[in-house]
């Protein structure tokens, strides 16, 4: 199974490593509570898709006597930089620069190696940086975001319990129906 807490943790670490000195927090996008009143970043897992559409590998784990099924998944992660300090025109520009810096990080070998080492994932694509806005009670804040799609293997395990043969006896046909005696 894909450990989505780990996906969030790894992506959060990348954000902190790249732009952490310039944001007040890195939080999950769909959290309740008060949002920071300054520049901050969010991480959101937006979608999970079967890349191959079927099981790509199946084998018996002899150590645990479990059948292991592997499928390849694409996971869309939305990374955004937001400005909660809406009354400061200077800080309204910060999300543009910071999101651009974060976007560039996914082209770097160190970041790609970190994803592979910690999630066994590779970067499939990075989307366009797009702008929008957050609505607050006192106005609007700038948001810049992009989607990074990572490809990883999803593993499912089940007990190796073979189906046993059942002797149903000899078939008997009577009045057009089949029954078994034995």
C-alpha positions in Angstrom: 0.0 0.0 0.0 1.1 3.5 -0.7 1.9 5.3 2.6 0.3 8.7 1.9 1.5 10.1 5.2 5.0 9.4 3.9 4.2 11.1 0.6 3.0 14.2 2.4 6.1 14.1 4.7 8.6 13.8 1.8 6.9 16.5 -0.2 6.8 18.8 2.8 10.5 18.2 3.4 11.3 19.2 -0.2 9.3 22.4 0.2 11.0 23.2 3.5 14.4 22.5 2.1 13.8 24.6 -1.0 11.8 27.6 0.3 11.4 27.0 4.1 13.3 30.1 5.2 10.8 32.3 3.3 7.5 30.7 4.4 6.0 30.7 7.8 4.5 27.1 7.6 4.0 24.1 5.3 0.6 22.6 5.9 -1.8 20.2 4.3 -4.1 22.0 2.0 -7.4 20.7 3.5 -6.8 21.4 7.1 -9.3 23.2 9.4 -8.4 26.1 11.6 -6.8 29.4 11.1 -4.5 29.8 8.2 -1.2 31.7 8.6 -1.4 35.5 8.1 1.8 35.5 6.2 3.4 33.7 3.2 3.0 29.9 3.6 3.0 26.7 1.5 0.5 23.9 1.2 0.7 20.3 0.0 -2.3 18.4 -1.3 -2.7 14.9 -2.8 -5.1 15.6 -5.6 -5.4 12.3 -7.4 -4.2 8.7 -7.7 -4.3 6.9 -11.0 -3.5 3.5 -12.3 -0.7 4.0 -14.8 -0.8 0.6 -16.4 -4.4 -0.3 -15.5 -3.6 -3.8 -14.3 -1.3 -5.8 -12.1 2.2 -5.4 -13.4 3.9 -8.0 -11.1 2.8 -10.9 -9.0 5.0 -13.1 -6.9 5.1 -15.2 -3.7 7.0 -13.8 -0.8 8.4 -17.0 0.7 9.4 -15.2 3.9 5.8 -14.3 4.8 4.0 -16.9 2.6 2.0 -14.0 1.1 1.1 -13.3 -2.5 2.3 -9.9 -3.5 0.6 -7.8 -6.3 2.2 -4.7 -7.7 0.6 -2.0 -9.7 2.1 1.2 -11.0 0.3 4.4 -9.8 0.7 8.1 -10.7 0.1 10.4 -7.7 -0.8 14.0 -8.4 0.5 16.3 -5.7 -0.5 20.0 -5.7 2.2 22.3 -4.2 1.2 25.9 -3.6 2.5 29.1 -2.1 -0.1 31.4 -0.6 -0.1 34.8 1.0 -2.3 35.3 4.0 -1.0 38.8 4.5 -3.4 40.5 2.1 -2.9 44.1 3.3 0.8 44.1 2.3 1.3 44.6 -1.5 5.0 43.6 -1.3 4.2 40.2 0.2 1.6 39.7 -2.5 4.4 39.2 -5.0 6.3 36.6 -2.8 4.3 33.5 -4.0 5.4 34.1 -7.6 9.1 33.9 -6.8 8.8 31.2 -4.2 6.6 28.9 -6.3 8.9 29.3 -9.3 11.9 28.3 -7.1 10.0 25.3 -5.8 8.9 24.3 -9.4 12.5 24.3 -10.6 13.6 22.0 -7.7 11.8 19.0 -9.4 14.2 19.2 -12.3 17.2 18.8 -10.0 18.9 15.4 -9.5 19.2 15.9 -5.7 15.4 16.3 -5.4 14.7 13.4 -7.8 17.1 11.2 -5.9 15.5 12.2 -2.6 12.1 11.2 -3.9 13.4 7.8 -5.1 15.3 7.1 -1.9 12.4 8.0 0.4 9.3 6.9 -1.7 10.8 4.7 -4.4 9.1 7.2 -6.7 10.1 9.1 -9.8 8.9 12.4 -11.2 6.7 11.8 -14.1 5.8 15.4 -14.8 5.6 18.9 -13.4 2.7 21.1 -14.5 2.5 24.7 -15.3 2.7 27.2 -12.4 -0.8 28.8 -12.2 -2.1 31.6 -10.2 -5.4 32.1 -8.4 -6.5 33.7 -5.2 -7.7 32.8 -1.7 -10.7 34.7 -0.3 -10.3 36.0 3.2 -12.8 38.1 5.2 -10.8 41.2 4.5 -9.9 40.6 0.9 -8.0 38.3 -1.5 -4.5 36.7 -1.2 -2.2 35.6 -4.0 -1.8 31.9 -4.7 0.7 30.2 -7.1 0.5 26.5 -7.5 1.5 23.6 -9.7 1.0 19.8 -9.9 3.9 17.4 -9.7 3.0 13.9 -10.7 5.1 11.1 -9.2 5.1 7.5 -10.3 5.4 4.8 -7.7 4.6 1.1 -7.2 1.5 0.2 -5.1 1.9 -3.1 -3.3 -1.0 -5.3 -2.0 -0.4 -8.5 0.0 -2.7 -11.3 0.7 -2.3 -14.7 2.5 -1.3 -17.5 0.2 -4.3 -19.8 0.8 -4.7 -22.1 -2.1 -8.2 -23.1 -3.2 -8.6 -26.8 -2.4 -10.3 -29.2 -4.7 -13.7 -30.4 -3.6 -15.0 -33.8 -4.7 -18.5 -33.2 -5.8 -19.2 -36.8 -6.8 -20.7 -38.0 -10.0 -23.1 -35.7 -11.9 -26.7 -36.9 -12.2 -29.0 -35.5 -14.8 -32.7 -35.6 -14.0 -35.5 -33.6 -15.6 -33.0 -31.3 -17.3 -31.2 -30.3 -14.1 -27.8 -31.5 -12.9 -27.1 -32.7 -9.4 -24.1 -34.4 -7.8 -24.1 -37.7 -5.9 -21.3 -38.7 -3.8 
